[in-house]
């Protein structure tokens, strides 16, 4: 049955491609439904919809209105899931699983920080755009690194940058390296907006926090969540990849600063930026 349906749909799809006849969609749906009825496997009436430019199916809202002009299908989450959780003041495991599944479909990893993160992400309305035509989005290639030696903040006391942002643990290599990813997005938003590409990281703990979009370390977890919220706002899709430290072209400047000869020899421009320390005093939703 499924093979017969697929064969018929493919045949109709070829007609649409040749003649741009959108009425073929309704005709195809009707014929497939009739075949299943004859074979004793009718479709559930409450789960059937007529073809339309937009609709709600299985908890996801789809919008096809711009598909012919831009080649993009927009997908969003049914608002009722959020309204139910907020009205009841509770989030049962089934609801949490459904909401996390929505975030995953929107290209967001499943955080283990329940409702605050879910609500914050969905408030930004990061609609998933599904391209149905070849896209020519700008590409970026990025690498970042950090060194703990010499990090200081302009502060009224002698505290280090690490102790201002996090706890008083002596070593903060992973936190600093992940902070540089966040800092690159904050400093160069125009360079990342609407792009896709590869971001190289030479630290496994940092890489896993970015790939899973969460971490068991509260400090790494907070930065990773902020990074992915920024990526949503910038409509930027990045592939995070590991790179050996010796191959990381940002390694030397992270240690030597402006005295690094490599960036000058390869005509890299240098920008000085400030870490937004004040953000760490706010919740994720305000950040």
C-alpha positions in Angstrom: 0.0 0.0 0.0 2.7 2.4 0.9 4.6 1.7 -2.3 1.5 2.2 -4.4 0.9 5.5 -2.6 4.4 6.7 -3.0 4.4 5.8 -6.7 1.3 7.8 -7.3 2.5 10.8 -5.3 5.8 10.8 -7.3 3.9 10.7 -10.5 1.7 13.6 -9.4 4.8 15.5 -8.2 6.3 15.2 -11.7 3.2 16.7 -13.1 3.4 19.6 -10.6 7.0 20.2 -11.6 6.1 20.3 -15.3 2.9 22.2 -15.3 3.0 24.1 -11.9 -0.5 22.7 -11.3 -1.2 23.0 -7.6 -4.6 21.5 -8.0 -2.8 18.1 -8.6 -2.1 18.0 -4.8 -5.8 17.9 -3.9 -6.4 15.3 -6.6 -3.5 13.1 -5.5 -4.7 13.2 -1.9 -8.2 12.2 -2.9 -7.0 9.3 -5.0 -4.6 8.0 -2.3 -7.4 8.2 0.3 -9.8 6.3 -1.9 -7.3 3.5 -2.6 -6.8 3.0 1.2 -10.6 3.1 1.7 -11.0 0.3 -0.8 -8.3 -1.8 0.8 -9.9 -1.5 4.2 -7.4 1.0 5.8 -9.3 4.3 5.7 -7.5 7.4 7.0 -8.8 8.8 10.4 -11.2 11.6 9.5 -10.1 13.8 12.4 -6.5 13.6 11.0 -7.3 14.5 7.4 -6.8 18.0 6.0 -7.4 19.4 2.6 -4.3 21.0 0.9 -3.9 24.6 2.0 -1.2 27.3 2.1 -1.0 26.9 5.8 -2.2 24.5 8.5 -1.7 22.7 11.7 -0.6 19.1 11.6 0.6 16.9 14.5 1.4 19.9 16.7 3.3 21.8 14.1 2.1 24.9 12.1 3.3 24.9 8.5 3.3 27.9 6.1 3.7 27.3 2.4 2.6 30.7 1.2 6.2 31.8 0.3 7.4 28.5 -1.1 7.0 29.4 -4.8 8.7 32.8 -4.4 11.5 31.9 -2.0 11.6 28.2 -1.9 11.2 28.2 1.9 8.6 26.4 4.1 8.1 27.9 7.5 7.4 25.6 10.5 6.4 26.6 14.0 5.1 25.0 17.2 1.5 24.9 18.3 1.0 27.6 20.9 -1.5 25.5 22.9 1.4 23.4 24.3 2.9 26.4 26.0 -0.4 27.9 27.1 -1.4 24.6 28.8 1.9 24.4 30.8 1.7 28.0 31.9 -2.0 27.8 32.8 -1.5 24.7 34.9 1.7 25.8 36.6 3.2 22.4 36.1 5.1 20.5 33.5 4.5 16.7 33.5 7.1 14.4 31.8 4.9 13.9 28.7 4.5 17.6 28.2 8.3 18.2 28.7 9.1 15.5 26.2 6.8 17.0 23.6 8.2 20.5 24.1 11.8 19.2 24.0 10.9 17.4 20.8 9.6 20.7 19.3 12.9 22.4 20.2 14.9 19.6 18.6 12.8 19.8 15.4 13.5 23.6 15.3 17.2 22.6 15.3 17.7 23.1 19.0 19.1 20.4 21.2 17.1 19.1 24.2 18.2 21.0 27.2 17.8 19.5 30.7 16.7 22.8 32.2 13.0 22.3 31.8 10.6 25.2 31.3 12.7 28.4 31.6 14.9 27.4 28.6 11.9 26.1 26.5 9.9 29.3 27.2 12.9 31.6 26.5 13.7 29.9 23.1 10.1 29.8 21.9 9.6 33.5 22.9 12.2 34.3 20.3 10.0 32.5 17.7 12.9 30.8 15.9 10.8 29.4 13.0 12.4 26.6 11.2 12.9 27.4 7.5 12.9 24.3 5.3 14.5 25.1 1.9 13.0 23.3 -1.1 15.3 25.0 -3.6 19.1 25.2 -3.7 20.1 28.0 -1.3 23.1 30.3 -1.6 23.6 31.4 2.0 27.0 33.0 2.8 29.6 30.6 4.3 31.8 31.3 7.3 34.9 29.5 8.6 35.7 30.3 12.2 38.2 29.2 14.9 38.6 30.6 18.4 40.8 29.9 21.5 41.6 31.4 24.9 44.4 31.4 27.4 43.9 31.9 31.1 47.2 33.6 31.7 46.9 37.4 32.0 43.1 37.6 32.1 42.0 40.5 34.2 39.0 42.8 34.4 38.7 46.5 35.1 37.3 46.2 38.5 37.6 47.9 41.9 39.3 44.9 43.4 42.1 42.6 42.3 39.7 39.8 41.3 40.4 38.0 38.0 37.9 37.8 35.2 37.3 34.1 36.0 36.2 34.9 39.6 33.9 37.7 38.5 32.0 35.4 36.0 32.2 32.1 37.8 33.3 30.4 41.0 36.7 30.5 42.6 38.1 27.3 41.0 41.6 27.9 39.9 41.4 26.6 36.4 38.8 27.8 33.9 40.2 26.8 30.5 37.0 25.3 29.1 34.9 28.2 30.4 37.2 30.8 28.7 37.3 28.9 25.4 33.5 28.6 25.3 33.2 32.3 26.3 35.2 33.2 23.2 32.5 31.6 21.0 29.9 33.7 22.7 32.1 36.7 22.4 32.6 36.2 18.7 28.9 36.2 18.1 28.4 39.4 20.2 31.3 41.2 18.6 30.6 40.3 15.0 26.8 39.8 14.6 26.7 41.1 11.0 29.4 38.5 10.0 27.3 35.6 11.3 23.7 36.8 10.4 22.0 34.5 7.9 25.1 32.4 7.3 26.1 28.7 7.6 29.6 27.3 8.1 32.1 25.5 10.4 33.4 26.6 13.8 36.6 24.9 15.0 37.1 24.2 18.7 40.3 22.6 20.2 38.7 21.5 23.5 36.5 18.4 23.9 34.5 19.7 26.9 33.6 22.9 25.0 32.8 21.0 21.8 30.4 18.6 23.6 28.7 21.5 25.3 28.1 23.1 21.9 27.0 19.9 20.2 24.7 18.8 23.0 23.7 22.4 23.7 24.0 21.7 27.4 26.6 20.7 30.0 26.6 19.2 33.5 28.8 22.1 34.5 26.4 25.0 35.3 29.0 27.6 34.0 29.4 25.8 30.6 25.7 25.2 30.4 24.8 28.8 30.8 27.2 29.9 28.1 26.2 27.2 25.7 22.5 28.1 26.1 23.3 31.8 25.4 25.3 30.8 22.3 22.4 28.9 20.8 19.9 31.6 21.6 22.2 34.0 19.8 22.5 31.7 16.8 18.7 31.5 16.6 18.4 35.3 16.7 21.1 35.6 13.9 19.5 32.8 11.8 22.9 31.2 11.8 23.5 27.5 11.4 27.0 26.3 12.4 28.7 22.9 12.4 31.0 22.7 15.5 34.1 20.6 14.8 37.2 19.6 16.8 40.6 20.7 15.7 44.1 19.9 17.2 45.5 22.8 19.1 48.6 22.9 16.9 46.3 23.3 13.8 44.2 26.0 15.5 45.2 29.3 13.9 43.8 31.3 16.8 46.0 29.4 19.3 49.0 31.7 19.2 47.1 35.0 19.3 45.2 33.8 22.4 48.6 33.3 24.1 50.6 36.2 22.7 47.9 38.8 22.0 48.9 41.6 19.7 52.5 40.4 19.8 51.5 37.3 17.8 53.3 37.4 14.4 51.0 34.9 12.7 47.9 37.0 12.4 49.9 39.9 11.0 51.6 37.7 8.5 48.3 36.5 7.2 46.6 39.9 7.1 44.0 39.2 9.9 42.3 42.3 11.3 42.3 42.6 15.1 39.4 44.0 17.2 39.3 44.7 20.9 36.0 44.0 22.6 34.6 43.9 26.1 33.1 40.9 27.8 29.5 41.7 28.9 30.0 40.7 32.5 26.7 42.3 33.6 24.7 39.7 31.7 25.8 37.0 34.1 23.7 38.6 36.9 20.5 38.1 34.8 18.4 35.0 34.1 18.5 33.4 30.7 15.1 34.9 29.6 16.5 38.5 30.2 19.8 37.8 28.6 
